[in-house]
Amino acid sequence: MSIQEAAERIAARGESAPRAARDAVNQAMVNNWVEAIGDRNPVYVDEEFATKSVHKGLVAPPAMVQVWTMGGLHWTRASDDPLGAMMEVLDEAGFTSVVATNSEQNYFRYLRHGERIEATAKLESVVGPKRTALGEGWFVTTKTTWYVGDEAVADMVFRVLKFRPPGAEPAKAAAPVLRPVISKDTEFFWAGLREGELRIQRWGETLRHPPGPMPPDGDFDAKPDYVVASGRGAVYSYVVHHHPKVPGKDLPFVVALVELEEGVRVMGELLDADPETVHIGLPVEAAFVKIDEELTLPAWRVAR
Amino acid sequence: MKDCSVGTELPPLTIEATPTFVVSTALATRDFQDVHHDRDAAVQRGSKDIFLNILTDTGLVQRFVTDWAGPEAFVRSIKIRLGVPCYAYDTLTLTGRVTERDGDDVVVSVSGVDSLGEHVVGTVALKLGGE
């Protein structure tokens, strides 16, 4: 089943069963919240002030509505929770990391102490895969409604990005890739990649990449060694490859010639970049794409 | 009555996102995701450090607007979108201005910027109370 099909199936289930907040709205949790946030609004903590105010009594901060139904430290999601179900689907597909990107809350009224709210949730949409600054991922949007009894008191559209962190790209062992020719002169470079090192050939004071058999000054007695590059550099030039298809690659992809801080230039795919935002001078760092036990390819990702 | 006409700028709010702030707000919002309190786990997941959670951003945006609007205001909605993370040890500066006004109903646009760029952008709708 594809991710889209799984999403349609979960969305078709509609609203989850109501899930009750662990605690009724109470002063202790409000106190912790206003102290942490630094909110000194007296209608949350000063009973005398609150009673004389437009609220006619103590109220809970409206932005706390989601807090009351958060699961807590040892919580497991209900089996009909649509966000949990969608997270499982995406975890299995390798999109293991998550960040919240949007929260749109509407408050129909403020909550008062002693009220115990319940939440229902439904899946609104799943959009992807998208290339983002964090990596390839899917945007999952849910809608939560909070109730006191039958009365809806607040709702929220919530969007998360469920993404595959750079470096966690699946080993495309099954997909054929174009394999480099590895010679005696370049073997150290490919061995380094397997170790997670970007090795640059050195002839005395001079660094050279790609590595070659001949010294720069023609001294046949010279023997090269190598330095391990920091891996930090900046895009010197790049192309966006749209066509034709390349074995083992999703189109479009970016190939960047990167100038390392050591001064030499190395070519590789820029893994996580949106082709629209790549530019000359973009700071990048080395990445290592393991194809199989024998072959690891050099690549780049945007520096953070 | 304070000036709430369209274009009015709110007094900026500066938040020092110390580790204590990041952790205490995560726990006060009952968000126990490790990336908000465990630096090693955050780094392992590809982040530079622990970072603010979205429930805290909603709370900060509310505080920023009600600090200005006063305790008699009713907040109707808070809509935010997150950009770059706000990591521990960064400084977050919130600015905002009134973008719509219809009687007592006001919409404020808010932007929170840290050293990496725009961390949060959003709008708050509220009904103003009397002074």
Interface residues (C-beta under 8 A of the other chain):
Chain A: M29 N32 W33 E35 A36 I37 G38 D39 R40 N41 P42 V43 F49 S53 V54 P61 P62 A63 M64 Q66 V67 M70 G71 G72 L73 S97 V99 A100 T101 N102 S103 E104 Q105 N106 Y107 Y110 L134 P165 P166 G167 R304
Chain B: I15 F21 S24 T25 L27 A28 T29 R30 D31 F32 R45 G46 K48 N53 I54 L55 T56 D57 T58 G59 L60 V61 Q62 R63 T66 D67 P71 E72 F74 V75 R76 S77 I78 K79 I80 R81 L82 P85 G129 G130
